[in-house]
Amino acid sequence: MSKFQKLDALIVASIDATPKKFAAVNTGAVREESERLAREECRPTTFGEVVGWRIVDRRLQAVRKTGKIRSTSKGWVRA
């Protein structure tokens, strides 16, 4: 089980047929979970601070590669 499974599910749940910009996806429960993961990842061995929005960005791309969502010029939509 991936530590990102909950975040991925929240991201997919926040996206529907209407295009959503990144700022609209990175709110509420998605932001809370990403901030929790960022605090968890922030170790003395990491260079700089781990920020939540970067985790959301990485997971958006990972979920896109699985084919569940896709990116359009207007925002993220379900595939």
PDB file as gemmi writes it, atoms N, CA and C in Angstrom:
CRYST1    1.000    1.000    1.000  90.00  90.00  90.00 P 1                      
ATOM      1  N   MET A   1       0.834  -1.186   0.000  1.00  0.00           N  
ATOM      2  CA  MET A   1       0.000   0.000   0.000  1.00  0.00           C  
ATOM      3  C   MET A   1       0.877   1.247   0.000  1.00  0.00           C  
ATOM      4  N   SER A   2       0.639   2.112  -0.934  1.00  0.00           N  
ATOM      5  CA  SER A   2       1.417   3.331  -1.074  1.00  0.00           C  
ATOM      6  C   SER A   2       0.979   4.363  -0.037  1.00  0.00           C  
ATOM      7  N   LYS A   3       1.936   5.137   0.446  1.00  0.00           N  
ATOM      8  CA  LYS A   3       1.576   6.181   1.408  1.00  0.00           C  
ATOM      9  C   LYS A   3       0.795   7.310   0.737  1.00  0.00           C  
ATOM     10  N   PHE A   4       0.778   7.308  -0.593  1.00  0.00           N  
ATOM     11  CA  PHE A   4       0.055   8.340  -1.332  1.00  0.00           C  
ATOM     12  C   PHE A   4      -1.344   7.897  -1.759  1.00  0.00           C  
ATOM     13  N   GLN A   5      -1.754   6.703  -1.396  1.00  0.00           N  
ATOM     14  CA  GLN A   5      -3.035   6.157  -1.848  1.00  0.00           C  
ATOM     15  C   GLN A   5      -4.214   7.039  -1.434  1.00  0.00           C  
ATOM     16  N   LYS A   6      -4.212   7.509  -0.193  1.00  0.00           N  
ATOM     17  CA  LYS A   6      -5.306   8.365   0.282  1.00  0.00           C  
ATOM     18  C   LYS A   6      -5.317   9.685  -0.482  1.00  0.00           C  
ATOM     19  N   LEU A   7      -4.137  10.280  -0.666  1.00  0.00           N  
ATOM     20  CA  LEU A   7      -4.049  11.544  -1.399  1.00  0.00           C  
ATOM     21  C   LEU A   7      -4.512  11.367  -2.839  1.00  0.00           C  
ATOM     22  N   ASP A   8      -4.108  10.285  -3.481  1.00  0.00           N  
ATOM     23  CA  ASP A   8      -4.540  10.017  -4.856  1.00  0.00           C  
ATOM     24  C   ASP A   8      -6.058   9.910  -4.942  1.00  0.00           C  
ATOM     25  N   ALA A   9      -6.666   9.222  -3.985  1.00  0.00           N  
ATOM     26  CA  ALA A   9      -8.128   9.073  -3.973  1.00  0.00           C  
ATOM     27  C   ALA A   9      -8.807  10.422  -3.774  1.00  0.00           C  
ATOM     28  N   LEU A  10      -8.256  11.259  -2.908  1.00  0.00           N  
ATOM     29  CA  LEU A  10      -8.824  12.592  -2.687  1.00  0.00           C  
ATOM     30  C   LEU A  10      -8.704  13.459  -3.938  1.00  0.00           C  
ATOM     31  N   ILE A  11      -7.576  13.345  -4.630  1.00  0.00           N  
ATOM     32  CA  ILE A  11      -7.373  14.117  -5.858  1.00  0.00           C  
ATOM     33  C   ILE A  11      -8.383  13.693  -6.916  1.00  0.00           C  
ATOM     34  N   VAL A  12      -8.523  12.395  -7.132  1.00  0.00           N  
ATOM     35  CA  VAL A  12      -9.469  11.893  -8.139  1.00  0.00           C  
ATOM     36  C   VAL A  12     -10.897  12.299  -7.772  1.00  0.00           C  
ATOM     37  N   ALA A  13     -11.238  12.255  -6.486  1.00  0.00           N  
ATOM     38  CA  ALA A  13     -12.588  12.630  -6.049  1.00  0.00           C  
ATOM     39  C   ALA A  13     -12.863  14.116  -6.259  1.00  0.00           C  
ATOM     40  N   SER A  14     -11.821  14.940  -6.202  1.00  0.00           N  
ATOM     41  CA  SER A  14     -12.029  16.382  -6.359  1.00  0.00           C  
ATOM     42  C   SER A  14     -12.137  16.811  -7.819  1.00  0.00           C  
ATOM     43  N   ILE A  15     -11.820  15.912  -8.742  1.00  0.00           N  
ATOM     44  CA  ILE A  15     -11.843  16.229 -10.174  1.00  0.00           C  
ATOM     45  C   ILE A  15     -13.048  15.557 -10.810  1.00  0.00           C  
ATOM     46  N   ASP A  16     -13.763  16.312 -11.640  1.00  0.00           N  
ATOM     47  CA  ASP A  16     -14.909  15.746 -12.358  1.00  0.00           C  
ATOM     48  C   ASP A  16     -14.837  16.158 -13.827  1.00  0.00           C  
ATOM     49  N   ALA A  17     -15.964  16.187 -14.505  1.00  0.00           N  
ATOM     50  CA  ALA A  17     -15.982  16.469 -15.945  1.00  0.00           C  
ATOM     51  C   ALA A  17     -15.687  17.933 -16.268  1.00  0.00           C  
ATOM     52  N   THR A  18     -15.923  18.842 -15.312  1.00  0.00           N  
ATOM     53  CA  THR A  18     -15.619  20.253 -15.562  1.00  0.00           C  
ATOM     54  C   THR A  18     -14.157  20.513 -15.220  1.00  0.00           C  
ATOM     55  N   PRO A  19     -13.433  21.221 -16.083  1.00  0.00           N  
ATOM     56  CA  PRO A  19     -12.007  21.466 -15.852  1.00  0.00           C  
ATOM     57  C   PRO A  19     -11.748  22.207 -14.540  1.00  0.00           C  
ATOM     58  N   LYS A  20     -10.758  21.737 -13.787  1.00  0.00           N  
ATOM     59  CA  LYS A  20     -10.384  22.353 -12.520  1.00  0.00           C  
ATOM     60  C   LYS A  20      -8.913  22.749 -12.577  1.00  0.00           C  
ATOM     61  N   LYS A  21      -8.643  23.994 -12.248  1.00  0.00           N  
ATOM     62  CA  LYS A  21      -7.267  24.470 -12.167  1.00  0.00           C  
ATOM     63  C   LYS A  21      -6.590  23.848 -10.943  1.00  0.00           C  
ATOM     64  N   PHE A  22      -5.279  23.910 -10.923  1.00  0.00           N  
ATOM     65  CA  PHE A  22      -4.508  23.337  -9.819  1.00  0.00           C  
ATOM     66  C   PHE A  22      -4.946  23.929  -8.481  1.00  0.00           C  
ATOM     67  N   ALA A  23      -5.169  25.236  -8.441  1.00  0.00           N  
ATOM     68  CA  ALA A  23      -5.555  25.893  -7.188  1.00  0.00           C  
ATOM     69  C   ALA A  23      -6.884  25.365  -6.660  1.00  0.00           C  
ATOM     70  N   ALA A  24      -7.783  24.962  -7.550  1.00  0.00           N  
ATOM     71  CA  ALA A  24      -9.079  24.420  -7.126  1.00  0.00           C  
ATOM     72  C   ALA A  24      -8.943  22.982  -6.625  1.00  0.00           C  
ATOM     73  N   VAL A  25      -7.950  22.265  -7.124  1.00  0.00           N  
ATOM     74  CA  VAL A  25      -7.721  20.883  -6.678  1.00  0.00           C  
ATOM     75  C   VAL A  25      -7.007  20.886  -5.323  1.00  0.00           C  
ATOM     76  N   ASN A  26      -6.076  21.806  -5.151  1.00  0.00           N  
ATOM     77  CA  ASN A  26      -5.239  21.857  -3.949  1.00  0.00           C  
ATOM     78  C   ASN A  26      -5.935  22.628  -2.823  1.00  0.00           C  
ATOM     79  N   THR A  27      -7.117  22.179  -2.415  1.00  0.00           N  
ATOM     80  CA  THR A  27      -7.858  22.814  -1.322  1.00  0.00           C  
ATOM     81  C   THR A  27      -8.445  21.741  -0.411  1.00  0.00           C  
ATOM     82  N   GLY A  28      -8.901  22.160   0.743  1.00  0.00           N  
ATOM     83  CA  GLY A  28      -9.610  21.274   1.665  1.00  0.00           C  
ATOM     84  C   GLY A  28      -8.826  20.044   2.077  1.00  0.00           C  
ATOM     85  N   ALA A  29      -9.460  18.888   1.913  1.00  0.00           N  
ATOM     86  CA  ALA A  29      -8.870  17.619   2.355  1.00  0.00           C  
ATOM     87  C   ALA A  29      -7.589  17.288   1.593  1.00  0.00           C  
ATOM     88  N   VAL A  30      -7.533  17.666   0.306  1.00  0.00           N  
ATOM     89  CA  VAL A  30      -6.322  17.406  -0.495  1.00  0.00           C  
ATOM     90  C   VAL A  30      -5.145  18.166   0.110  1.00  0.00           C  
ATOM     91  N   ARG A  31      -5.369  19.436   0.436  1.00  0.00           N  
ATOM     92  CA  ARG A  31      -4.299  20.254   1.015  1.00  0.00           C  
ATOM     93  C   ARG A  31      -3.889  19.727   2.391  1.00  0.00           C  
ATOM     94  N   GLU A  32      -4.857  19.358   3.213  1.00  0.00           N  
ATOM     95  CA  GLU A  32      -4.542  18.833   4.549  1.00  0.00           C  
ATOM     96  C   GLU A  32      -3.678  17.577   4.459  1.00  0.00           C  
ATOM     97  N   GLU A  33      -4.061  16.664   3.581  1.00  0.00           N  
ATOM     98  CA  GLU A  33      -3.302  15.417   3.432  1.00  0.00           C  
ATOM     99  C   GLU A  33      -1.906  15.687   2.869  1.00  0.00           C  
ATOM    100  N   SER A  34      -1.799  16.599   1.904  1.00  0.00           N  
ATOM    101  CA  SER A  34      -0.485  16.895   1.323  1.00  0.00           C  
ATOM    102  C   SER A  34       0.425  17.569   2.350  1.00  0.00           C  
ATOM    103  N   GLU A  35      -0.135  18.433   3.192  1.00  0.00           N  
ATOM    104  CA  GLU A  35       0.666  19.068   4.239  1.00  0.00           C  
ATOM    105  C   GLU A  35       1.133  18.035   5.266  1.00  0.00           C  
ATOM    106  N   ARG A  36       0.275  17.070   5.581  1.00  0.00           N  
ATOM    107  CA  ARG A  36       0.660  16.004   6.509  1.00  0.00           C  
ATOM    108  C   ARG A  36       1.815  15.188   5.932  1.00  0.00           C  
ATOM    109  N   LEU A  37       1.701  14.850   4.640  1.00  0.00           N  
ATOM    110  CA  LEU A  37       2.771  14.089   3.988  1.00  0.00           C  
ATOM    111  C   LEU A  37       4.057  14.902   3.907  1.00  0.00           C  
ATOM    112  N   ALA A  38       3.930  16.210   3.696  1.00  0.00           N  
ATOM    113  CA  ALA A  38       5.112  17.073   3.628  1.00  0.00           C  
ATOM    114  C   ALA A  38       5.833  17.095   4.974  1.00  0.00           C  
ATOM    115  N   ARG A  39       5.070  17.194   6.054  1.00  0.00           N  
ATOM    116  CA  ARG A  39       5.690  17.164   7.388  1.00  0.00           C  
ATOM    117  C   ARG A  39       6.369  15.822   7.633  1.00  0.00           C  
ATOM    118  N   GLU A  40       5.757  14.757   7.148  1.00  0.00           N  
ATOM    119  CA  GLU A  40       6.307  13.410   7.307  1.00  0.00           C  
ATOM    120  C   GLU A  40       7.603  13.246   6.504  1.00  0.00           C  
ATOM    121  N   GLU A  41       7.637  13.831   5.305  1.00  0.00           N  
ATOM    122  CA  GLU A  41       8.811  13.697   4.432  1.00  0.00           C  
ATOM    123  C   GLU A  41       9.956  14.609   4.837  1.00  0.00           C  
ATOM    124  N   CYS A  42       9.663  15.663   5.561  1.00  0.00           N  
ATOM    125  CA  CYS A  42      10.676  16.655   5.911  1.00  0.00           C  
ATOM    126  C   CYS A  42      11.635  16.058   6.939  1.00  0.00           C  
ATOM    127  N   ARG A  43      12.781  15.669   6.488  1.00  0.00           N  
ATOM    128  CA  ARG A  43      13.808  15.064   7.326  1.00  0.00           C  
ATOM    129  C   ARG A  43      15.084  15.910   7.215  1.00  0.00           C  
ATOM    130  N   PRO A  44      15.963  15.777   8.179  1.00  0.00           N  
ATOM    131  CA  PRO A  44      17.226  16.522   8.093  1.00  0.00           C  
ATOM    132  C   PRO A  44      18.040  16.189   6.838  1.00  0.00           C  
ATOM    133  N   THR A  45      17.810  15.010   6.251  1.00  0.00           N  
ATOM    134  CA  THR A  45      18.583  14.619   5.072  1.00  0.00           C  
ATOM    135  C   THR A  45      18.047  15.239   3.783  1.00  0.00           C  
ATOM    136  N   THR A  46      16.809  15.787   3.809  1.00  0.00           N  
ATOM    137  CA  THR A  46      16.263  16.396   2.594  1.00  0.00           C  
ATOM    138  C   THR A  46      16.834  17.791   2.435  1.00  0.00           C  
ATOM    139  N   PHE A  47      17.063  18.176   1.205  1.00  0.00           N  
ATOM    140  CA  PHE A  47      17.608  19.502   0.926  1.00  0.00           C  
ATOM    141  C   PHE A  47      16.456  20.493   0.856  1.00  0.00           C  
ATOM    142  N   GLY A  48      16.382  21.386   1.813  1.00  0.00           N  
ATOM    143  CA  GLY A  48      15.307  22.372   1.832  1.00  0.00           C  
ATOM    144  C   GLY A  48      14.027  21.809   2.416  1.00  0.00           C  
ATOM    145  N   GLU A  49      13.008  22.655   2.419  1.00  0.00           N  
ATOM    146  CA  GLU A  49      11.719  22.275   2.991  1.00  0.00           C  
ATOM    147  C   GLU A  49      10.856  21.575   1.952  1.00  0.00           C  
ATOM    148  N   VAL A  50      10.149  20.542   2.371  1.00  0.00           N  
ATOM    149  CA  VAL A  50       9.206  19.847   1.496  1.00  0.00           C  
ATOM    150  C   VAL A  50       7.871  20.563   1.643  1.00  0.00           C  
ATOM    151  N   VAL A  51       7.327  21.060   0.524  1.00  0.00           N  
ATOM    152  CA  VAL A  51       6.064  21.795   0.584  1.00  0.00           C  
ATOM    153  C   VAL A  51       4.940  20.951  -0.004  1.00  0.00           C  
ATOM    154  N   GLY A  52       3.751  21.110   0.577  1.00  0.00           N  
ATOM    155  CA  GLY A  52       2.607  20.292   0.212  1.00  0.00           C  
ATOM    156  C   GLY A  52       2.183  20.400  -1.234  1.00  0.00           C  
ATOM    157  N   TRP A  53       2.229  21.616  -1.796  1.00  0.00           N  
ATOM    158  CA  TRP A  53       1.749  21.773  -3.170  1.00  0.00           C  
ATOM    159  C   TRP A  53       2.620  21.024  -4.164  1.00  0.00           C  
ATOM    160  N   ARG A  54       3.891  20.852  -3.854  1.00  0.00           N  
ATOM    161  CA  ARG A  54       4.754  20.073  -4.752  1.00  0.00           C  
ATOM    162  C   ARG A  54       4.361  18.594  -4.737  1.00  0.00           C  
ATOM    163  N   ILE A  55       3.939  18.102  -3.575  1.00  0.00           N  
ATOM    164  CA  ILE A  55       3.484  16.715  -3.481  1.00  0.00           C  
ATOM    165  C   ILE A  55       2.216  16.539  -4.306  1.00  0.00           C  
ATOM    166  N   VAL A  56       1.284  17.508  -4.217  1.00  0.00           N  
ATOM    167  CA  VAL A  56       0.051  17.439  -5.007  1.00  0.00           C  
ATOM    168  C   VAL A  56       0.391  17.454  -6.490  1.00  0.00           C  
ATOM    169  N   ASP A  57       1.336  18.297  -6.891  1.00  0.00           N  
ATOM    170  CA  ASP A  57       1.737  18.365  -8.296  1.00  0.00           C  
ATOM    171  C   ASP A  57       2.314  17.033  -8.764  1.00  0.00           C  
ATOM    172  N   ARG A  58       3.174  16.428  -7.959  1.00  0.00           N  
ATOM    173  CA  ARG A  58       3.748  15.116  -8.311  1.00  0.00           C  
ATOM    174  C   ARG A  58       2.668  14.057  -8.434  1.00  0.00           C  
ATOM    175  N   ARG A  59       1.725  14.063  -7.500  1.00  0.00           N  
ATOM    176  CA  ARG A  59       0.670  13.051  -7.517  1.00  0.00           C  
ATOM    177  C   ARG A  59      -0.305  13.268  -8.667  1.00  0.00           C  
ATOM    178  N   LEU A  60      -0.578  14.520  -9.042  1.00  0.00           N  
ATOM    179  CA  LEU A  60      -1.416  14.778 -10.220  1.00  0.00           C  
ATOM    180  C   LEU A  60      -0.791  14.122 -11.447  1.00  0.00           C  
ATOM    181  N   GLN A  61       0.509  14.280 -11.612  1.00  0.00           N  
ATOM    182  CA  GLN A  61       1.192  13.691 -12.764  1.00  0.00           C  
ATOM    183  C   GLN A  61       1.171  12.161 -12.688  1.00  0.00           C  
ATOM    184  N   ALA A  62       1.348  11.616 -11.494  1.00  0.00           N  
ATOM    185  CA  ALA A  62       1.328  10.160 -11.334  1.00  0.00           C  
ATOM    186  C   ALA A  62      -0.058   9.593 -11.640  1.00  0.00           C  
ATOM    187  N   VAL A  63      -1.105  10.270 -11.166  1.00  0.00           N  
ATOM    188  CA  VAL A  63      -2.473   9.807 -11.429  1.00  0.00           C  
ATOM    189  C   VAL A  63      -2.796   9.965 -12.912  1.00  0.00           C  
ATOM    190  N   ARG A  64      -2.272  11.023 -13.531  1.00  0.00           N  
ATOM    191  CA  ARG A  64      -2.469  11.219 -14.976  1.00  0.00           C  
ATOM    192  C   ARG A  64      -1.866  10.054 -15.753  1.00  0.00           C  
ATOM    193  N   LYS A  65      -0.703   9.605 -15.336  1.00  0.00           N  
ATOM    194  CA  LYS A  65      -0.041   8.495 -16.029  1.00  0.00           C  
ATOM    195  C   LYS A  65      -0.797   7.180 -15.883  1.00  0.00           C  
ATOM    196  N   THR A  66      -1.606   7.039 -14.822  1.00  0.00           N  
ATOM    197  CA  THR A  66      -2.417   5.827 -14.668  1.00  0.00           C  
ATOM    198  C   THR A  66      -3.656   5.874 -15.547  1.00  0.00           C  
ATOM    199  N   GLY A  67      -3.981   7.055 -16.095  1.00  0.00           N  
ATOM    200  CA  GLY A  67      -5.119   7.179 -16.998  1.00  0.00           C  
ATOM    201  C   GLY A  67      -6.429   7.564 -16.336  1.00  0.00           C  
ATOM    202  N   LYS A  68      -6.415   7.882 -15.048  1.00  0.00           N  
ATOM    203  CA  LYS A  68      -7.653   8.239 -14.350  1.00  0.00           C  
ATOM    204  C   LYS A  68      -8.074   9.681 -14.614  1.00  0.00           C  
ATOM    205  N   ILE A  69      -7.088  10.561 -14.816  1.00  0.00           N  
ATOM    206  CA  ILE A  69      -7.378  11.963 -15.105  1.00  0.00           C  
ATOM    207  C   ILE A  69      -6.532  12.393 -16.295  1.00  0.00           C  
ATOM    208  N   ARG A  70      -6.888  13.540 -16.856  1.00  0.00           N  
ATOM    209  CA  ARG A  70      -6.065  14.084 -17.936  1.00  0.00           C  
ATOM    210  C   ARG A  70      -6.022  15.598 -17.813  1.00  0.00           C  
ATOM    211  N   SER A  71      -5.023  16.170 -18.398  1.00  0.00           N  
ATOM    212  CA  SER A  71      -4.843  17.610 -18.363  1.00  0.00           C  
ATOM    213  C   SER A  71      -5.345  18.215 -19.665  1.00  0.00           C  
ATOM    214  N   THR A  72      -6.080  19.309 -19.558  1.00  0.00           N  
ATOM    215  CA  THR A  72      -6.511  20.058 -20.735  1.00  0.00           C  
ATOM    216  C   THR A  72      -5.975  21.474 -20.598  1.00  0.00           C  
ATOM    217  N   SER A  73      -6.174  22.283 -21.619  1.00  0.00           N  
ATOM    218  CA  SER A  73      -5.705  23.667 -21.549  1.00  0.00           C  
ATOM    219  C   SER A  73      -6.475  24.472 -20.502  1.00  0.00           C  
ATOM    220  N   LYS A  74      -7.651  23.998 -20.109  1.00  0.00           N  
ATOM    221  CA  LYS A  74      -8.462  24.713 -19.113  1.00  0.00           C  
ATOM    222  C   LYS A  74      -8.318  24.149 -17.706  1.00  0.00           C  
ATOM    223  N   GLY A  75      -7.711  22.982 -17.551  1.00  0.00           N  
ATOM    224  CA  GLY A  75      -7.527  22.394 -16.230  1.00  0.00           C  
ATOM    225  C   GLY A  75      -7.585  20.878 -16.263  1.00  0.00           C  
ATOM    226  N   TRP A  76      -7.715  20.286 -15.075  1.00  0.00           N  
ATOM    227  CA  TRP A  76      -7.739  18.834 -14.915  1.00  0.00           C  
ATOM    228  C   TRP A  76      -9.160  18.310 -15.005  1.00  0.00           C  
ATOM    229  N   VAL A  77      -9.346  17.205 -15.739  1.00  0.00           N  
ATOM    230  CA  VAL A  77     -10.657  16.555 -15.873  1.00  0.00           C  
ATOM    231  C   VAL A  77     -10.475  15.046 -15.738  1.00  0.00           C  
ATOM    232  N   ARG A  78     -11.575  14.364 -15.427  1.00  0.00           N  
ATOM    233  CA  ARG A  78     -11.531  12.896 -15.379  1.00  0.00           C  
ATOM    234  C   ARG A  78     -11.411  12.347 -16.783  1.00  0.00           C  
ATOM    235  N   ALA A  79     -10.691  11.263 -16.914  1.00  0.00           N  
ATOM    236  CA  ALA A  79     -10.499  10.645 -18.229  1.00  0.00           C  
ATOM    237  C   ALA A  79     -11.689   9.787 -18.607  1.00  0.00           C  
TER     238      ALA A  79                                                      
END                                                                             
